[in-house]
Amino acid sequence: MQLLLSIDAVSKCFGTYQALRDVTLSVGAGEFVALLGPSGCGKTTLLRCIAGLLIPERGAIRIDGDEITAAPPYRRPLNTVFQNYALFPHMSVLDNVAYGPRRAGIGRAEAYSRAREALALVGLEDMGARMPLALSGGQQQRVALARAVVNKPKLLLLDEPLSALDLKLRRRMQIELKHIQEKLGIAFIFVTHDQEEAMAVANRIVVMNAGRIEQAGTPGEVYRAPATRFVAEFVGEPNLIPASPAGPGRVRLAFAGLEVPAADGVRYAMVRPEDVVLVDGQASADVVTAPGVVEDVVAIGAMTTLFVRCGDVLLKIARLGMAPADLRHGAAVTVGLRPAALHMIAE
Amino acid sequence: MISARTAPALLLFAPLAFFAAFFLVPMAVVAISSITTDGGALTALHYTRILLDQYHWDVLWVTFRIALVTTAICMLIGFPLAWYLVRIVRWRAWRRVCVILIIVPLFTSNIVRSFGWMVLLGRTGLVNQGLMGIGLTDRPMRFLGTETGILIGLVYILVPFVVLAVGNALATIDRGYEDASADLGVGPARTFWFVTLPLCLPGAVSGAIMVFALAVSAYVTPALLSGGQITVFSMLIFQQYSSVFDFHYGAALSVTLLVLTLVLVGIAGRIGESGRRAA
């Protein structure tokens, strides 16, 4: 994959508050990257540094090899979909979308035909004459997207673009965004604090915390093999089983006295709730079992989460569908997990 | 007992009574006296007298010209000042000081202020001494009795209205629009022209309307600074009421000025309204 954007040891302060600390990241052409993290983790600051709305104190940002660290936003080959859309309220939808091409000196007819094309891409070809404030939130979001892609940038930045939409619309827009991204072949950098959203849309997830990148990887890597406890807890629900040293290169887990090989400094073994099962009768040979007592049952229809206490550890167990009635508070069960599903975490 | 229905009526009574007593009734009195004779008979004579007399048109032209030029200068000075206060000043204490400095002239009496300008703008006044001192002119310039003098006096007192109206509009514009424009590849000057300016047009227009209305109807400042050389319409009205004691004719002059001003303000308001509907 061809390198498009490279961010090299970028730092940014607001007064004494360090919003970004030595952030280094590369984005390839056509990639769909999600910047994921809690509020205040620096993801929006990083996005604004890429867009040129903030200038970092240290580090370098390059697009296609050209350094743009301190270039003004209007000289960068990228466009942004803003969180509140920032549609010009004094212009019609079509004028909003045509604004970029028209001001770039492209002829009037050509600019409007490009704008109509971009509106068709987001399914709003009939809304060109309307004013932005007369549209619904979802439609405004589409207009903002059309306005940002009409210039055919190499890179599109999206700052929590779906956060103002209701859940159903949001799910639909996630799928649509992914289709649009694949169709246009533009690299997307998508800021979100919603891990499900990040997993749903992105090819690569960059998890940020306290101004640093904690981990960057495919959704599968970040979910299955989180680098830190923070990532494990922020992306999905982890079961963290405490581990204590048991000789060189081995740790003993607080689950069935299980001993597994592990590097030095490992403090937890993480296992996802769907990898923990309830065992009826005889377990297969590769499953380690331990007795437990059900503490809570949370059923939401498609999925049921059981909270089962095994000694000192409270394990979350995810099962498809509604749980049978005899699985209720106080029920004695046998819990099983495969050691292969365990992932060791140092901190 | 005050019921839920009578409470709002009681609350509304005082302001409505005030409005009727001090705005509606005097207006009606002026309007009626402008179309009646001393005997009480209806007549259009006062209006034909005004409209058929070239002198009145000349005075109207001077009045509106002064008001329009005043409005234009106030906008040219007030807009950058508002921009400075809202966009450039970072230190809140300094911004507050600036706002107070801009508003302070409004606290002084109109007459005192105009006499002050007479002293400053006179042949040996501070302004002429200063101009000669830095060598801009060899002989004292004439300000008193010229339109320039009236303009200086009016602009001085009307600029604050523009600064406040435009400053308020600028402060409420979401900077995100300008970020979005820059993000779309448009530089600062064109972003100002295509985004910022249209968005603060409603505030600018309301400031301009205020300045224009006050400049058209100004009496004390033009009267004192004209030195008897220039006549504006409000001076004609004052003469009729205070010297000639022809209240009917004075009323007709007042209504004429009012109607013409409202027509111009209506046109300006329509421009502002189109901007506001968009914003």
Chai-1 contact restraints between the chains, C-beta under 6 A:
chainA,res_idxA,chainB,res_idxB,connection_type,confidence,min_distance_angstrom,max_distance_angstrom,comment,restraint_id
A,L53,B,D179,contact,1.0,0.0,6.0,A-B,restraint_1
A,P73,B,A182,contact,1.0,0.0,6.0,A-B,restraint_2
A,P73,B,D183,contact,1.0,0.0,6.0,A-B,restraint_3
A,Y74,B,A182,contact,1.0,0.0,6.0,A-B,restraint_4
A,Y74,B,G185,contact,1.0,0.0,6.0,A-B,restraint_5
A,Y74,B,V186,contact,1.0,0.0,6.0,A-B,restraint_6
A,Y74,B,G187,contact,1.0,0.0,6.0,A-B,restraint_7
A,N79,B,D183,contact,1.0,0.0,6.0,A-B,restraint_8
A,T80,B,D183,contact,1.0,0.0,6.0,A-B,restraint_9
A,F82,B,G176,contact,1.0,0.0,6.0,A-B,restraint_10
A,A86,B,G176,contact,1.0,0.0,6.0,A-B,restraint_11
A,A86,B,Y177,contact,1.0,0.0,6.0,A-B,restraint_12
A,A86,B,A180,contact,1.0,0.0,6.0,A-B,restraint_13
A,P89,B,A279,contact,1.0,0.0,6.0,A-B,restraint_14
A,H90,B,P198,contact,1.0,0.0,6.0,A-B,restraint_15
A,H90,B,A278,contact,1.0,0.0,6.0,A-B,restraint_16
A,H90,B,A279,contact,1.0,0.0,6.0,A-B,restraint_17
A,Y99,B,L184,contact,1.0,0.0,6.0,A-B,restraint_18
A,G100,B,L184,contact,1.0,0.0,6.0,A-B,restraint_19
A,G100,B,G185,contact,1.0,0.0,6.0,A-B,restraint_20
A,R103,B,V186,contact,1.0,0.0,6.0,A-B,restraint_21
A,A104,B,G185,contact,1.0,0.0,6.0,A-B,restraint_22
